[in-house]
Amino acid sequence: MAATPHPHSPTTEAPVLLVMGSGDRRYREYIVAAVSRHFRLWLLDAHEPSWQLPYVEGTSLLDTKNLDELLAEAKKVMQQLPVVGVFTYDESLVHAAARLAEALGLPGSAPDAVLACRDKATTRARLAAADVPQPACTPVATAAEARSAADRTGYPVVIKARGLAGSLGVVRADDGDAVEAAFEAASSANWPGVPRYEADVLVEEYLTGPEISIDAVVVDGVCTPMIVARKQVGMDPYFEETGHTVDAADPLLQDPELLDQLHRIHRALGFGHGATHTEFKLTPKGPRLVEINARLGGDFIPLIGMLATGTDPAVAAAQVAAGLTPDTAPKARKTAAIRFLYPESDCEAVEVTVRTDLFGPTVHSAVATAGPGTTLALPPRAYMNRYGYVIAVGEDRDQVTADADAAPALVELRSRPLDA
């Protein structure tokens, strides 16, 4: 346990949140920085802290999957400081965080409800029992079982890893022969700390239509959507996420059918308190759930949501974790977009250059996320191997879209092919 100076919180008397995990600075620092302006933070992490130190009141290095360790350390912190909640944005830690909050008597959803969001097969089973419309879904353990399930479902189908998120290991299969390769891609995809199951792969009905996500906060069973992000995907037949656009005035925020499904999904899963990131396809038959996550969205979605609306979903999620009811009303009416940059083929980065001289009027930031020597491989060899991103924000949606879509010119990649 180590204490460090903390200049960010509004007062030295501010309440304290236990933050579980911190992640990659490039993609997560904005959340820690934003929340630290409202709460004092105590970091519980399995990795030695570095960049986190200016934002936190103190740190504890421990096994974040071990409830006994977490509980003992949290109780030590609570003897010194006014801890009001447990907060995480890490998919691999949401269940452990829920168990810790429950054991400490702090706000949160039941661990069983959080696990029902993490395990996509349980999600489907509970929603089917509650008569929530959704695609057909079959958990399978082998490629032969996958092919049989796909034959029954009808082609094309989507093959996905049961416990992963962020489109990792998600593949469309157009016929029986493609199912076996898709099964291998889904079953071999992994992420640290994500559990595996005996029937670890799902075969699902393919949904057509644009894909969206909704970041929401839930207080005492009332689900309040904050932002709708319209998703771009690429690298067919994979579903690699290449961009998101948030319009503060998106009409889907008022869509009765979508909102009804959102509320029914949370109710069926028993998720009554916390933050969620729920993904839908807008099919010809209406909205259909892709998946729900018991955490904030990734891919900077909370950040572009804040830029578009003036209200920060990350801060709102932290406030809910602290037992508060956040003000979720938008303070601005803008559009914000992010585009992620991938190489055209597997390669090694030689140089990545940000061309500030080419920025359009709404460019907020352009960032290189890969340095010289970084391996950049595409699905199914690897996932989310991006070399940069561009964020644009403004009141003119068309200009924002144009500036965001210019991303490949704004962050230049010089590379060499990977050896076969």
C-alpha positions in Angstrom: 0.0 0.0 0.0 1.5 3.3 -1.0 0.2 6.9 -0.8 1.1 9.6 -3.3 0.4 13.3 -3.6 -2.8 13.9 -5.5 -3.4 17.4 -6.9 -6.5 16.7 -9.0 -9.5 16.0 -6.6 -11.6 19.1 -5.7 -10.8 18.9 -2.0 -8.8 16.7 0.4 -12.2 15.7 1.8 -13.6 14.4 -1.4 -15.0 10.8 -1.2 -12.9 7.9 -2.3 -13.5 5.4 -5.0 -11.6 2.0 -5.2 -10.6 1.8 -8.9 -9.9 -1.8 -10.0 -7.4 -2.0 -12.8 -6.1 0.8 -15.0 -5.1 -0.6 -18.4 -3.2 0.9 -21.3 -2.4 4.6 -20.7 -3.0 5.4 -24.4 -6.7 4.3 -24.2 -7.6 4.7 -20.5 -5.9 7.8 -19.0 -8.7 10.1 -20.0 -11.1 8.1 -17.8 -8.8 8.2 -14.8 -8.1 11.9 -15.3 -11.8 12.8 -15.6 -12.9 10.8 -12.6 -10.1 12.1 -10.4 -11.5 15.6 -10.7 -14.6 14.4 -8.8 -13.3 11.7 -6.4 -10.1 10.8 -4.7 -9.0 7.4 -6.1 -7.3 4.4 -4.6 -6.0 2.1 -7.3 -6.2 -1.7 -6.8 -4.0 -3.2 -9.6 -2.1 -6.3 -10.5 0.6 -4.2 -12.2 3.1 -1.7 -10.8 1.6 1.8 -11.3 3.4 4.5 -13.2 1.3 7.0 -15.2 -1.6 6.5 -12.7 0.3 8.0 -9.7 -0.5 11.7 -10.3 -4.2 10.9 -10.3 -4.5 8.7 -7.2 -4.6 9.0 -3.5 -2.8 5.7 -3.1 -2.2 2.3 -4.7 -2.3 -1.4 -3.7 -0.5 -4.0 -5.7 -2.4 -7.3 -5.5 -4.1 -10.1 -7.4 -7.2 -8.4 -8.7 -9.0 -11.7 -9.3 -8.5 -12.9 -5.7 -11.6 -11.8 -3.6 -9.9 -12.5 -0.3 -6.9 -10.3 -1.2 -9.2 -7.6 -2.5 -11.4 -7.6 0.5 -8.5 -7.5 3.0 -6.8 -4.6 1.2 -10.1 -2.7 0.7 -10.8 -2.9 4.4 -7.4 -1.5 5.2 -8.1 1.4 2.9 -11.5 2.0 4.4 -10.0 2.3 7.9 -8.2 5.4 6.7 -10.4 6.9 4.0 -14.1 7.5 3.3 -14.6 4.8 0.5 -18.0 5.1 -1.2 -17.7 2.7 -4.1 -15.9 0.3 -6.4 -15.3 1.4 -10.0 -13.9 -0.4 -13.0 -13.9 0.0 -16.7 -12.0 -3.2 -17.4 -14.0 -6.0 -18.9 -11.9 -8.7 -17.2 -12.6 -7.2 -13.8 -16.3 -6.4 -13.8 -17.3 -9.5 -12.0 -14.5 -9.3 -9.4 -15.5 -5.6 -8.8 -19.1 -6.6 -8.3 -18.2 -9.3 -5.8 -16.0 -6.8 -3.9 -18.7 -4.1 -3.8 -21.2 -6.7 -2.6 -18.9 -7.9 0.1 -18.2 -4.4 1.3 -21.9 -3.3 1.2 -21.1 -0.7 -1.5 -23.4 0.2 -4.5 -23.5 -2.1 -7.5 -25.5 -4.8 -9.3 -25.5 -8.3 -8.1 -22.5 -10.3 -9.2 -24.8 -12.8 -10.9 -26.3 -10.0 -13.0 -22.8 -8.8 -14.0 -21.8 -12.3 -14.9 -25.0 -12.7 -17.0 -23.8 -9.7 -19.1 -20.2 -11.2 -19.4 -21.4 -14.6 -20.5 -23.1 -14.2 -23.9 -24.8 -17.6 -23.7 -26.4 -16.7 -20.3 -27.4 -13.3 -21.7 -29.3 -15.1 -24.6 -30.9 -17.7 -22.3 -32.3 -15.1 -19.9 -33.5 -12.8 -22.6 -35.2 -15.8 -24.4 -37.0 -16.6 -21.1 -38.2 -13.0 -20.9 -39.4 -13.0 -24.5 -37.0 -10.3 -25.6 -36.6 -10.6 -29.4 -33.0 -11.6 -30.3 -31.1 -13.8 -32.8 -31.1 -17.5 -32.6 -28.0 -18.7 -30.6 -26.4 -22.1 -29.9 -23.3 -22.6 -27.6 -20.9 -25.2 -29.1 -17.7 -27.0 -28.0 -16.4 -28.3 -31.3 -16.2 -27.4 -35.0 -18.6 -30.3 -35.8 -21.1 -29.0 -33.4 -20.7 -25.5 -34.8 -21.4 -26.8 -38.4 -24.5 -28.7 -37.2 -25.8 -25.6 -35.4 -25.1 -23.4 -38.4 -27.0 -25.8 -40.7 -30.0 -25.6 -38.4 -29.8 -21.8 -38.1 -29.4 -21.1 -41.8 -26.6 -19.2 -43.5 -24.9 -16.8 -43.1 -24.2 -17.2 -39.4 -22.0 -15.3 -36.9 -19.4 -17.3 -34.9 -18.2 -15.6 -31.8 -16.2 -16.3 -28.6 -18.6 -16.7 -25.7 -16.9 -14.5 -23.2 -15.0 -11.9 -25.2 -16.0 -8.3 -26.2 -14.8 -5.6 -28.7 -15.5 -7.9 -31.7 -12.6 -10.1 -30.8 -13.0 -13.5 -32.4 -16.3 -12.6 -34.2 -16.5 -14.0 -37.7 -19.3 -14.3 -40.3 -19.5 -17.7 -42.0 -21.4 -17.9 -45.3 -21.5 -21.7 -45.7 -20.6 -24.9 -43.9 -17.0 -25.0 -45.1 -16.4 -21.5 -43.6 -17.8 -22.5 -40.2 -14.7 -24.6 -39.3 -12.2 -21.8 -39.9 -14.6 -19.4 -38.1 -14.8 -21.7 -35.2 -11.0 -21.9 -35.0 -10.7 -18.1 -35.1 -13.3 -17.7 -32.3 -12.0 -20.4 -30.1 -8.4 -19.3 -30.3 -9.1 -15.6 -29.7 -8.3 -14.6 -26.1 -7.9 -11.7 -23.7 -6.2 -11.7 -20.3 -8.5 -12.6 -17.4 -11.4 -13.6 -19.6 -12.9 -17.0 -18.5 -13.3 -19.9 -20.9 -16.3 -22.3 -21.0 -16.8 -25.9 -21.9 -19.1 -24.8 -24.8 -16.9 -21.7 -25.5 -18.2 -20.6 -28.9 -21.6 -19.3 -30.0 -23.2 -19.8 -33.4 -25.7 -17.0 -33.9 -28.2 -15.9 -36.6 -26.7 -13.2 -38.8 -28.3 -9.8 -38.3 -28.4 -7.2 -41.1 -28.5 -3.5 -40.7 -26.4 -0.8 -39.1 -24.8 -1.4 -35.7 -25.0 1.0 -32.8 -24.1 1.1 -29.1 -25.7 2.8 -26.1 -23.8 3.8 -23.1 -26.2 4.1 -20.1 -26.3 4.5 -16.4 -28.7 2.4 -14.2 -29.8 3.7 -10.8 -32.3 1.7 -8.7 -33.4 -0.2 -11.8 -34.0 2.9 -13.9 -31.8 2.8 -17.1 -30.9 6.2 -18.6 -29.2 6.2 -22.0 -26.6 8.9 -22.3 -25.1 8.5 -25.8 -25.8 6.5 -29.0 -22.6 5.7 -31.0 -23.0 4.6 -34.6 -20.4 2.0 -35.3 -18.2 1.3 -38.4 -16.8 -2.1 -38.9 -14.4 -3.6 -41.5 -12.2 -6.4 -42.6 -15.1 -8.7 -43.7 -15.8 -11.5 -42.7 -14.5 -10.2 -39.4 -16.1 -7.3 -37.5 -13.1 -5.2 -36.6 -14.3 -1.9 -35.2 -12.9 1.0 -37.3 -14.9 4.0 -36.0 -17.7 5.5 -34.0 -19.9 8.6 -34.4 -21.9 10.2 -31.6 -24.5 12.9 -32.3 -25.8 14.6 -29.2 -29.2 14.9 -30.9 -29.4 11.4 -32.3 -33.1 10.6 -32.8 -32.5 7.0 -31.5 -32.2 8.5 -28.0 -36.0 9.0 -28.3 -36.9 5.8 -30.2 -39.6 4.0 -28.3 -38.9 0.5 -29.6 -35.1 0.7 -29.0 -35.6 2.2 -25.5 -38.2 -0.4 -24.6 -35.8 -3.2 -25.5 -33.0 -1.5 -23.6 -35.0 -1.4 -20.4 -36.3 -5.0 -20.9 -32.8 -6.3 -21.4 -31.5 -4.8 -18.2 -34.6 -6.0 -16.3 -34.3 -9.6 -17.6 -30.6 -9.7 -16.6 -31.3 -8.3 -13.2 -28.9 -5.4 -13.8 -30.2 -2.7 -11.5 -27.2 -0.4 -10.7 -24.1 0.6 -12.6 -23.0 1.5 -16.1 -23.5 -0.5 -19.3 -22.5 -0.6 -22.9 -25.2 -2.3 -25.0 -24.8 -3.0 -28.7 -27.7 -3.4 -31.2 -28.2 -4.1 -34.9 -31.0 -2.0 -36.4 -32.5 -4.8 -38.5 -35.5 -4.6 -40.8 -37.5 -6.3 -38.0 -36.4 -3.8 -35.4 -33.5 -3.5 -32.9 -31.8 -6.7 -32.0 -29.3 -7.1 -29.2 -25.7 -8.0 -30.2 -24.3 -8.0 -26.7 -24.3 -6.1 -23.4 -21.3 -5.2 -21.2 -21.4 -4.3 -17.5 -19.1 -1.4 -18.0 -18.4 1.8 -20.0 -17.8 1.4 -23.7 -14.2 1.1 -24.9 -12.7 2.7 -28.1 -12.9 6.2 -26.6 -16.7 6.1 -26.9 -17.2 7.9 -23.5 -14.7 10.6 -24.6 -16.4 11.3 -27.9 -19.7 11.2 -26.0 -18.5 13.9 -23.7 -17.2 16.0 -26.6 -20.6 15.7 -28.3 -22.9 16.3 -25.3 -20.8 18.1 -22.8 -21.7 15.5 -20.2 -19.1 12.9 -19.4 -20.3 9.2 -19.3 -17.2 8.2 -17.5 -17.9 10.6 -14.6 -21.5 9.6 -14.6 -20.5 5.9 -14.3 -18.2 6.8 -11.4 -20.9 8.7 -9.7 -23.3 5.7 -10.0 -20.6 3.5 -8.5 -20.5 5.9 -5.6 -24.2 5.6 -5.0 -25.0 9.0 -6.6 -27.6 9.9 -9.2 -25.7 11.8 -12.0 -27.0 14.6 -14.1 -27.1 13.0 -17.5 -28.7 15.9 -19.5 -26.6 17.1 -22.5 -24.9 20.4 -22.1 -23.9 20.7 -25.8 -25.4 19.7 -29.2 -22.4 18.6 -31.3 -21.3 15.6 -33.3 -18.0 13.8 -32.5 -16.4 11.0 -34.4 -13.4 8.7 -34.1 -11.7 6.7 -36.8 -9.1 4.0 -36.1 -6.3 3.3 -38.5 -5.2 -0.2 -39.6 -2.6 -1.2 -42.1 -3.7 -2.7 -45.5 -1.8 -5.9 -44.7 0.3 -7.5 -41.9 3.4 -5.4 -41.5 5.9 -3.9 -39.1 5.7 -0.1 -38.5 8.8 1.8 -39.5 7.5 5.3 -38.8 4.1 6.8 -38.0 3.8 10.6 -38.6 1.0 12.9 -37.5 0.4 15.5 -40.3 -0.9 18.5 -38.4 -0.6 20.6 -41.6 -3.5 18.7 -43.1 -6.0 19.0 -40.2 -9.5 20.0 -41.2 -11.4 22.6 -39.1 -13.1 20.1 -36.7 -10.1 17.8 -36.0 -9.8 17.5 -32.2 -6.8 15.2 -32.1 -4.7 12.8 -34.2 -2.6 10.3 -32.4 0.0 7.7 -33.4 -0.4 4.6 -31.3 2.4 2.5 -32.8 6.1 3.2 -32.8 8.9 1.9 -34.9 9.2 -1.9 -34.8 5.5 -2.4 -33.8 4.0 -5.5 -35.3 0.7 -4.7 -37.0 -1.2 -7.9 -37.9 -4.8 -8.2 -39.1 -7.6 -10.7 -38.2 -7.5 -13.6 -37.8 -3.8 -13.4 -36.9 -4.4 -10.6 -34.4 -7.1 -8.0 -33.5 -7.2 -4.3 -32.8 -3.7 -3.7 -34.1 -4.1 -0.1 -34.9 -1.4 2.4 -35.7 -3.4 5.6 -34.8 -6.7 7.3 -34.6 -8.3 10.7 -35.3 -11.1 12.4 -33.4 -13.2 15.2 -34.9 -15.9 17.3 -33.1 -18.1 20.2 -34.2 -21.6 21.5 -34.8 -21.5 20.7 -38.6 -22.0 16.9 -38.8 -20.9 16.7 -42.5 -17.7 18.5 -41.7 -17.0 16.3 -38.7 -17.5 13.2 -40.8 -15.3 14.5 -43.6 -12.5 15.4 -41.2 -12.7 12.0 -39.4 -12.8 10.1 -42.7 -9.6 11.9 -43.7 -7.8 10.0 -40.9 -5.5 7.9 -43.2 -3.9 11.1 -44.6 -3.6 12.7 -41.1 -1.7 9.8 -39.6 0.8 8.4 -42.1 2.2 4.9 -41.8 5.5 3.8 -43.3 6.0 0.1 -42.9 7.6 -3.1 -44.2 5.8 -6.4 -44.8 6.0 -9.0 -42.1 8.0 -12.1 -42.8 5.7 -15.0 -43.8 
